[in-house]
Amino acid sequence: MSELDLLLQDIHQCTICKGLIPDPIRPVLQVDAKAKILIVGQAPGRKVHDTGIIFNDASGKRLREWMGVTKETFYDKEKIAILPMGFCYPGTGEHGDFPPRKECAIAYRLQLLKLLDNIELTLVIGKYAQAYHMKEKGVSLTALVENWQHYLPSLLPLPHPSPRNNIWLKKNPWFVENVIPVLQTRVSQILHIEENK
């Protein structure tokens, strides 16, 4: 077994958050040492928790559209790694899902990132992932995404693709007009694909 396989085995048997999140504990992530694109998200939602398939929801559908990839490509772990900030569904509160638990990042994140050494592009989705990976103190999500060109070719900050962000997308039409074509081109270059053309 590789170092990554052993680490994933530990993660899938993890009980650090027992009693802090809804049962059953079910870490959901997608990683392989060969992956060239890394998607850094927030935490699984209820549907993802129930099915065990990451981004198996409306957010995933929109993210695949933004990237210009099929489901088959998206779920090919040798091409695309998906590493949420929290691996398990954190539960729901009055205003939607709770933030990702910090325990996952503390226990596993650095070890996982060190083993993903073929990554050419990291998509950093949402404020929790951006706070961790981009270290931009006091900068809003909108400001980070507006400054997207500064982070390429290795990083690209994105808003969350959730339908809850439809208002943000309507207020910021430049995102779909300017960022999405660049994202699709970069993804197709890295993965050597011609999809949705």
C-alpha positions as CSV (number, residue, x, y, z in Angstrom):
1,M,0.0,0.0,0.0
2,S,1.2,3.5,-0.8
3,E,1.5,6.3,1.7
4,L,-1.5,7.9,0.2
5,D,-3.6,4.7,0.4
6,L,-2.6,4.3,4.1
7,L,-3.6,7.9,4.8
8,L,-6.9,7.5,3.0
9,Q,-7.6,4.4,5.0
10,D,-7.0,6.4,8.2
11,I,-9.3,9.2,6.9
12,H,-12.2,6.8,6.1
13,Q,-11.9,5.3,9.6
14,C,-11.7,8.7,11.2
15,T,-13.8,9.4,14.3
16,I,-12.3,12.7,15.4
17,C,-15.7,14.5,15.0
18,K,-17.9,11.8,16.6
19,G,-20.6,13.5,18.5
20,L,-19.9,16.8,16.8
21,I,-21.5,16.1,13.5
22,P,-24.5,14.0,12.3
23,D,-24.1,10.2,12.3
24,P,-22.9,8.3,10.6
25,I,-19.5,9.8,10.1
26,R,-18.8,9.6,6.4
27,P,-15.7,11.3,5.0
28,V,-16.2,12.1,1.3
29,L,-13.2,13.1,-0.9
30,Q,-11.6,12.1,-4.1
31,V,-7.8,11.9,-4.4
32,D,-5.1,10.1,-6.4
33,A,-1.4,10.9,-6.7
34,K,-1.8,11.2,-10.5
35,A,-4.4,14.0,-10.4
36,K,-3.5,17.2,-12.2
37,I,-6.4,19.4,-11.0
38,L,-7.3,19.9,-7.4
39,I,-10.8,21.2,-6.4
40,V,-10.8,22.6,-2.9
41,G,-14.3,23.0,-1.6
42,Q,-16.1,23.6,1.7
43,A,-17.8,20.5,3.1
44,P,-20.2,17.8,1.8
45,G,-23.9,18.7,1.9
46,R,-26.7,16.4,3.0
47,K,-27.1,14.8,-0.5
48,V,-23.4,14.2,-0.8
49,H,-23.3,12.7,2.7
50,D,-26.2,10.4,1.8
51,T,-24.8,9.2,-1.5
52,G,-21.1,9.3,-0.7
53,I,-20.4,10.9,-4.0
54,I,-18.7,14.3,-3.8
55,F,-20.4,17.2,-5.6
56,N,-23.4,14.9,-6.3
57,D,-25.8,17.9,-6.3
58,A,-26.8,21.1,-8.1
59,S,-23.4,22.6,-7.1
60,G,-21.5,19.8,-8.8
61,K,-23.6,20.2,-12.0
62,R,-22.8,23.9,-12.2
63,L,-19.1,23.3,-11.3
64,R,-18.8,20.8,-14.1
65,E,-20.4,23.3,-16.5
66,W,-18.0,26.0,-15.4
67,M,-15.0,23.6,-15.9
68,G,-16.4,22.3,-19.2
69,V,-16.0,18.7,-18.3
70,T,-18.3,15.6,-18.3
71,K,-19.3,13.7,-15.2
72,E,-17.0,10.9,-16.3
73,T,-13.9,13.2,-16.4
74,F,-15.0,15.0,-13.2
75,Y,-15.1,11.7,-11.3
76,D,-11.9,10.4,-12.7
77,K,-9.7,10.7,-9.6
78,E,-6.5,10.2,-11.7
79,K,-7.4,13.5,-13.4
80,I,-9.3,15.6,-10.8
81,A,-8.8,15.4,-7.0
82,I,-11.5,16.9,-4.8
83,L,-10.5,17.8,-1.3
84,P,-13.1,19.7,0.8
85,M,-12.0,21.7,3.9
86,G,-14.2,19.4,6.0
87,F,-14.5,15.8,4.8
88,C,-17.9,15.1,6.5
89,Y,-21.3,16.7,6.4
90,P,-21.2,19.3,9.3
91,G,-25.0,19.4,9.8
92,T,-27.5,22.1,9.2
93,G,-28.5,25.2,11.2
94,E,-31.0,27.9,10.9
95,H,-29.3,29.6,7.9
96,G,-28.1,26.5,6.0
97,D,-25.2,24.0,6.5
98,F,-22.7,24.7,9.2
99,P,-19.2,25.7,8.3
100,P,-16.7,22.9,7.6
101,R,-15.2,21.4,10.8
102,K,-11.5,22.4,11.3
103,E,-10.5,19.0,12.6
104,C,-10.0,17.5,9.1
105,A,-7.6,20.3,8.0
106,I,-5.6,20.0,11.3
107,A,-5.3,16.2,11.1
108,Y,-4.9,15.5,7.4
109,R,-4.7,18.4,5.0
110,L,-1.0,19.1,4.9
111,Q,-0.2,15.4,4.6
112,L,-2.6,15.0,1.7
113,L,-1.4,18.1,-0.1
114,K,2.2,16.9,0.1
115,L,1.2,13.6,-1.6
116,L,-0.6,15.4,-4.5
117,D,2.6,16.6,-6.3
118,N,1.3,16.5,-9.9
119,I,-1.3,19.3,-9.4
120,E,-1.1,22.0,-12.0
121,L,-4.3,23.9,-11.1
122,T,-6.1,24.3,-7.8
123,L,-9.7,25.7,-7.9
124,V,-10.3,27.3,-4.5
125,I,-14.0,27.4,-4.0
126,G,-15.7,29.6,-1.3
127,K,-14.5,31.7,1.6
128,Y,-13.3,28.9,4.0
129,A,-11.1,27.2,1.3
130,Q,-9.8,30.6,0.2
131,A,-9.0,31.6,3.8
132,Y,-6.9,28.5,4.2
133,H,-5.2,28.2,0.8
134,M,-4.8,31.8,-0.2
135,K,-3.9,33.4,3.1
136,E,-5.4,36.8,2.0
137,K,-6.4,38.4,5.3
138,G,-9.5,40.6,5.2
139,V,-10.1,40.3,1.5
140,S,-13.6,39.5,0.4
141,L,-14.5,36.6,-1.8
142,T,-15.6,39.0,-4.5
143,A,-12.3,40.9,-4.4
144,L,-10.3,37.6,-4.6
145,V,-12.3,36.4,-7.6
146,E,-12.1,39.8,-9.3
147,N,-8.3,39.6,-9.0
148,W,-8.3,36.0,-10.5
149,Q,-5.6,36.8,-13.1
150,H,-3.1,37.4,-10.3
151,Y,-3.3,33.8,-9.1
152,L,-3.1,31.9,-12.4
153,P,-1.6,29.6,-13.7
154,S,-1.6,27.5,-10.5
155,L,-4.6,28.9,-8.5
156,L,-8.1,30.1,-9.4
157,P,-10.4,31.5,-6.7
158,L,-14.1,30.8,-7.4
159,P,-17.4,31.6,-5.8
160,H,-19.3,28.5,-4.6
161,P,-21.3,27.0,-7.5
162,S,-24.4,26.5,-5.2
163,P,-27.8,27.8,-6.4
164,R,-27.7,29.9,-3.2
165,N,-25.1,32.0,-5.1
166,N,-27.4,33.0,-8.0
167,I,-27.7,36.5,-6.6
168,W,-23.9,36.9,-6.5
169,L,-23.7,35.6,-10.1
170,K,-26.3,38.1,-11.3
171,K,-24.5,41.0,-9.5
172,N,-21.2,39.9,-11.0
173,P,-21.8,39.0,-14.7
174,W,-18.1,39.5,-15.4
175,F,-17.4,36.2,-13.7
176,V,-19.2,34.1,-16.3
177,E,-18.1,36.4,-19.2
178,N,-14.4,36.6,-18.3
179,V,-13.4,33.9,-15.8
180,I,-15.3,30.8,-17.0
181,P,-13.8,30.8,-20.6
182,V,-10.3,31.0,-19.1
183,L,-11.1,28.3,-16.6
184,Q,-12.4,26.0,-19.4
185,T,-9.4,26.6,-21.6
186,R,-7.0,25.9,-18.7
187,V,-8.8,22.7,-17.7
188,S,-8.8,21.4,-21.3
189,Q,-5.1,22.2,-21.7
190,I,-4.2,20.4,-18.5
191,L,-6.3,17.4,-19.2
192,H,-5.9,17.4,-23.0
193,I,-9.6,17.2,-23.6
194,E,-12.1,18.6,-26.0
195,E,-15.5,18.6,-24.2
196,N,-18.7,20.5,-24.6
197,K,-17.3,22.2,-27.7
